[in-house]
Amino acid sequence: SEQLLDDRAAQGEDLTLTIDRTIQRVAERELELAVRTYEARAGSVVVMDPETGELLAVASYPSFDPNRPGSFPASHRRNRAVTDRFEPGSTVKPFTVAAALASCTLRPEERIDCENGRMQVGEDDVIRDTTPHELLTPAQCLAYSSNICLSKVGHSLGRRGLYRAFRRFGFGDSTGLLLPGETGGSLRHFREWFEMDAATIPFGQAMSTTNVQIAAAMATIANGGHLMRPRLIRRVGDEDPTPREVRRRVVPE
C-alpha cells in the first residue's frame, strides 16, 4: 500500500479543464489570422460562459510549442489574456450606461446633447466624436459609440459613483483566476483623477484592463447582473466539479 501511495504522489491527479478544444482551436486560428491581417504585434482571445464563469477558450498570439518551450522567446510564452493590460476604449461603454441606469442618474428614454461632435473639457482639452450628433438616447449613444454622450453619462454618476461602479464590475483588481502573472489592470482612485480623466474614463481611456477582465464584465450583463469568478479548472481527480462562484451582483437584471 505504501508503494501505491508513493506512485500516486509521483503521478499526481488528473486535471480536467473547462477549455473546449474545438472552440480553443477556432479561437487560436482566428486570432492568428486577425493579428496577421491587421499587422498587430500580438493579441489574445477569451471565450467565457456567462452563467458559470467557465473559460471555454483562452488564446494568445504569438504562441509556442509546449513540447519545446525553450525554443521560443519569453514574450511568446506568456498568457496575454491575463498578463497584458491595455486601454480598453469603447468596450467599457456598456458598463457606464448600465451603472447610470442602475443608479437612476439616467433614464432609458432620456435624450443627451452630444454637442454636434465637439465638447470642451476645461480650458485646453476637447472630446470629439467621429460622427457629429445632436440629441441621442442611451441606446443610440451605444449604437453610435459617442464619446461625448458617454462622458456626460459618466458625469451624471459623479467621480465616486463611476469609480465604485467600475470596481464592482471588476476593474482595477485581479479576477482570482488561478493563472500565474495575472494583473489587475489600472484604475486609479477617483481622488487622483484629473478633469480629463473623469471625462474620458467613462469611455475607456485613462485606465487599463486585461482581456479576461473585459470578458468577465461583459458576461455580467449577459448573466442578469451577476459577476462570476472565471474558472479554468473543472475538476481535480475524481472529485465533483468545482462549483460556480458568484462574486457579487453588480447591477439589476
N, C-alpha and C positions, 0 to 999 in steps of 0.2 A: 504494500500500500504506500510505503514511503517513496518507492521508485515512481509509482504512478503520480503522486503529488509533485515530485520533482519534475516529471515530464510535463505536467500541466503548467507548472510555473514557468518552465522554459519556453513552452509553446505559446503561452498566453491564451486569450479568449478570442473567439470570433467577434468581429465588429461589423455591424450592419449599418450602412449609411442611409440617409434619406435621399441621396442622389439618384435620379432616374437616368440610367445610362443613355437612353435614346435622346432625352431632352438635353443631356450634357453634351452629347456628340453634335447635335444640331447647334447648340449654343456656341461650341468651340468653332465649328465650321463657319457660321455666320459672322462671328466676331472677327475671325481672321480675314474674311472677305471684306468686312467693313473697314478694318484698320488699313488694309492694303488699298482699298478703293479711295479712301479719303486721306491717305498718306499720313496717318496718325502715328505717333511714337508707340503708343500702347493702348490697351483697353481692357475692360472687364465686363462680364455679364452675370447678373444674378436672377434666377427664377425661383420664386417663393410661393408656396401655397398659403394664401391669406388666412385661412381658417386654422391652420395648425402651426404655421411658422416654419414648416419643413422646407429646407433648401433643396430644390429639385435639380438645380444646376448652378455651378459656380465656376466660371471660365475666365482665364486670363490669357492675354497675348501681348508680347511673345511668350511662348511656352517652352517646355523642355521635356526630354525623355526621362521619366523617373527611374529607368533602368540604369542610366548613366548620368546622374545629375551633375557630377563634377565636370562634365564636358561642356556645360553651359554657364554663362555668366550669372552672377547672383541676381541681377535685375530680371532675368528670365524665370528665376525660381520662386520669387515671392508671389504671394496671393494678393493681387492688386485690388480685389474686391473688398478686402478688409484692411490692407496696409496703406493704400494710396488715398490721400484726400484731395479733393478738388472743389472748386467753386461751383455749386450746383445750378445756379441760374434759375431759369423758369420752371424747373422741375419742382420747386418748393411752393409755387403759387397756389396750388390747391390747398395746401396746409394753412396758408394765411387766410384764404377765404373761409375754410372750414372753421378756423378758430374764431373769426369775426362773427360768423353766423351763430356759432355755439354761444358766444358771449353776448349776443343780441346787440352788437355795435354795428351790425349790417343786416339789412333786410333783403330777402331774395329778389324782391321787385324794385329795390332801390336803384336809381339812376345816378351814376357817378360822372362828374365832369372831368373828362380826360384832356381838356385844355388844348384841343386841336394838335396834340402830339408834342407839346413842349411845356415843361413845368420847371419853374425856377426853385432852387433849393438854396437858401441863404443868399449871400451876395455873389458868390463866384461859381456855383455849380448848377447844372441843368440836367434834368432827366428827360429823355426823348423816347418816343415810340417810333417804330419803323414805319407804321402806317398811322397817320393822324386820325383821331376820333374825337367826337364831342361828348355826348352822353351815352354811357353804356351801363347795362345791368351787370351784376356779378358774373352771371353765366357768360355774357358777351365778353367781359374782361378776360376770362379764362380762354374763351374761344379765339380771341384776337391776341391773347398774350400781352396785354397792355401793362407796361411797367408803371406808367403814371397811375393807372387805376389801382394796381396792387400796392403802390406806395401809399396811396390815400387810405386803402383798406387797412394796411398795417398801422397807419397813423391813428385810425379810429380805435385800435386796441390799446394804444399807448405803448411806450417802450417796455414797461414792466409786463403788460399783458402779452405783447408779442414774444418777449423773451421766454416767459413761462409757457406759452403755448408751444413754441418750438422745442423747449426742453421736454415737454410732455410727449411730443412726437418722437423723441429720442435723440435729437441733435445735441452735439456737444458732449456726448457720453458714449462709451462703447456699448454694443448691443448685448454683451455677455456671451457671444458665440465662442465656443471653445477652439479657437484657432490662434496660433501664435502671431504676435505682431499687430493685433487689431488696434487701430487708433480710433479715438472718439471724435475726430474732426475738431473743428474750432468754432465755438460760438461764445464770444466774449460777453461778460456780464453787461447788462443794459446800462449800468452806470459808467461804463467805459466807452460807450458809443459816441462818436461824433455825430453831428447833424446829418451828414451824408450817409453814415452807417445806418441810422434809423430810417432813412428814406429808401435805402437800397436793399437792406436785409429782407424786407417782405417779398422781394422778387429774386432772392438767392445770391446776392453779391455781399461782399464783406463778411463772409462766413465760409466754412468748408465742411464737407461731409465725405463719407465713403459710400460706395455703391450699395453695400449691404444695409446701411442706414436708410438710404433713399427707398430701397425695396421694402424694408420693414415699415417705414412711414406710409408709403403708398398702400401697402397691404392693410394698414389700419383703417383706411377709408373704405376699402373693399370688404372689411370684416366687421362692419357695423360700429366702427369707432374703437375697437379693442386692439391695443398694441400687443402683438405676440413676441415672445422671445424666439429669435431664429434658432432652428435646430439643424444640426448636421448628423447627429448620431441617433439612429432609431432604436437600436438595442445593442447590448453587450452580452455575448454568450447566449445562454438560453433564457435570460431574463425577459420579462414582459417589456413591450415597447415603452420607451420613456414618455411620460405624459406631456401633452402640450402645456405651455405655461403662458397665461395671460399676465402681462406685466402691469397693465392698468387700462382703464377706459379713458380715452383721450378726448373724444367728442361724442355727442349723442348720435344715435344711428341716423 
